[in-house]
């Protein structure tokens, strides 16, 4: 049941007009029913009011402080004061209480001194208003007083409620329960529920697993402190009736019949029932209105949560608890916490509010309680309606005015522009009170109203279907009992703007460019502004990838769309605006291009070498599709490849085709491309993978060869058949072979698709015996063909003799030449494929020759070093016995010092070089001469040798040359001088 109550103030016999301005601060609760047509100073109106603060007592912060917000608008700007528990606070800068704007800062908080109710007062020359009350409280949480609790004995299947009984506290709490020992917490489900209102634990139906100790854990959300209550033992009864039978639900978690909710807040309704079987919980509105989307019905079981409560959320709700034995309901009613309604009726101000319990009322003027209102009481008024849930404040400014007509703040527009055939409204808004009489003149004559010319009730002048004769000087005259005033303005009539370009549809092809015209005729005295839109979106020239560009035009605006793409199709709008009018015209641009990708690519049927496809056409982009191309991809192909189809050319009218010449037992993906006279479009998305059917293999291994191996072995090798040519699972090889001249074949299966060799070993096989060999293939679908027959020799024996007449001679400090006599060539059992030269200083190295070669040069040796050398013959079976060992000592190393003091001169197309003699060290070979290397930038190096320390080069002097000099001896070439660059200009002797 709603209770309505109101409080009225009434003023009568008022000799002057009274203007009221009502500002309702709490916009979540109230709407403003007052307005004031006043443009000057005004009284204060709150834009921000303080809210209650809860501060933790145990905080460790050094400078504990809070700030209450307060902000108001007014002219002159308001000044601020604050009250604590009704007493004004002494505000001083840097003191315990200080102001920042209108905000109150409280430093070094003191629990005993600062706790209480605060209010902000905002004042200016028109009066004072007081804010709603805001409290400062200090949060704390004490320990539980009791240390033991009695056991709770229940029967299996019975419901039970375990009480928490939180200790003394201030600040919001949250609750949880420990089962037996930490950290095992009770998990909420359809059978167990923890009320966040009382902290109680509800078990709808007790099971044997619920037996144990339960401890309530209370947490203060402000101080973050946590305390545990004493454990409550839950035991099962041990008398004769240990199991309780089924019974209907009993709702235990309850709430008031009427729940008052503040607008914009979040309301939570808890509902839980005991019962056997465990009841289900559901919510609904009694008026049948469905829950809004902001209510998450997936979570709305034990708790119904309505965020951001609005007036439309008020009403009666029903919680339904139901099981197989029956049903129980509870119907709470949600109501606005406090609703304020203000009525302004000829200075009868009524303050009306609804609430439960019934609100009380008091009126305030300039922040002080008001008992009686008189006509002289111009100022700020407030109505305060409140009950135990809180108070709601409304503000009003009362001002008595008497004003003669005045245009100083609102003159007529000096010039009003209008086009021929248009409509015009000339506003006349003088400031006057009371409102008087408005009259108009055109020129010096009173204005005559007609079917086109009308003076409106509010004094404004409206002219329809304007003609050239309507141009002229217009004067608005305002009159009341306090005086008369007038204001004058000019009406200028202009020719209308007309777009001469006709609406059209343009047809272009992708890649082309097109110019879109927008030609106009207009009043030459008016400036034109052109704006272009594409599909209702403003075109920003210089962006859009440079596709849109403004081009020249004398009588209008033109844009060029360059390199048109399909995405540029659509509606282009030219909007023309002047100070008088605005018009627009649209051009539809149709872009023809290659077809869009086909869709719905399906593989209908697959054989071992064919696949049937179907697809659906994509948009043809305004040019009919003439043909389709099909491409395929496999795990073995390099990207997408064109395939052969039946029909060979797939016309644009066909939506099916058969792909041929596929490989058996291979997974394929297909895609389709559409073409028209403009070009080929983008490919479709790939089809799902489809495998061709298997068949017996058709391809045999390539490059069948062999030979080598160990004694009594026949080694056969081949290149494995690629997976895409194996035609099915279970792929393998059949190796067939027979001795040369035999008629029957021996066969062996190699069941591995990756195998590439087979070795047949038999002691009866003679060395280097010829065999006929062929390799075939098979898979699970059958045997394939054999490849061609080839001849392969069995393993041979190592050479049996050593080379003779082995000699070695040193060529330089790093090179030795080795010579020997070749063994007789024997193509029967012990072939010689070449020779192996082994040489060593400490460890040995080897170097091989091929064929019947009888000498080799060993490079990279150390100077003045003795090497021991042997020579062996070799073949595929290995190496033969070594020759007699010979030794050789390399020559001394070449000089390590480069030529220095190189001097040069140019004369008569000659370059003359001189350098200092290089002296060899004791461990270096003697110098027998010098090599001079010279080249220009375009030629290869040339070398001349000399046994002196000078040389003449007959070279042209019109080119640059690069020269280096190296000493040499029997140990080889020594270190080179640094590069010398001789420029093209001749000169005197120079040193380098």
Helices and strands as residue ranges (DSSP letters): E 4-10, E 17-23, E 42-48, E 53-56, E 65-68, E 71-75, E 79-84, E 87-88, E 97-100, E 103-107, H 111-114, E 116-124, E 127-130, E 134-141, E 152-154, E 160-162, E 169-170, E 173-179, E 192-194, E 201-203, G 208-210, E 212-220, E 226-228, E 232-236, E 247-253, E 258-261, E 267-270, E 272-276, E 280-285, E 303-306, G 311-313, E 315-323, E 326-330, E 333-336, E 339-345, E 348-354, E 360-365, E 368-370, E 379-387, E 390-401, E 403-406, E 415-419, E 424-426, E 431-433, E 437-442, E 445-446, E 453-455, E 461-463, G 468-470, E 472-480, E 483-494, E 498-499, E 504-509, E 514-521, E 529-534, E 537-538, G 544-546, E 548-551, E 556-561, G 566-568, E 570-577, E 582-592, E 599-606, E 611-616, E 625-634, E 641-642, E 644-646, E 650-651, E 656-660, E 667-676, E 690-691, E 702-706, E 713-719, G 723-725, E 732-739, E 746-750, E 757-761, E 770-779, E 782-786, E 790-793, E 804-810, E 816-821, E 834-840, E 844-848, E 855-858, E 866-875, E 878-879, E 886-889, E 903-907, E 910-914, E 927-935, E 942-946, E 950-954, E 961-969, E 972-976, E 980-982, E 990-991
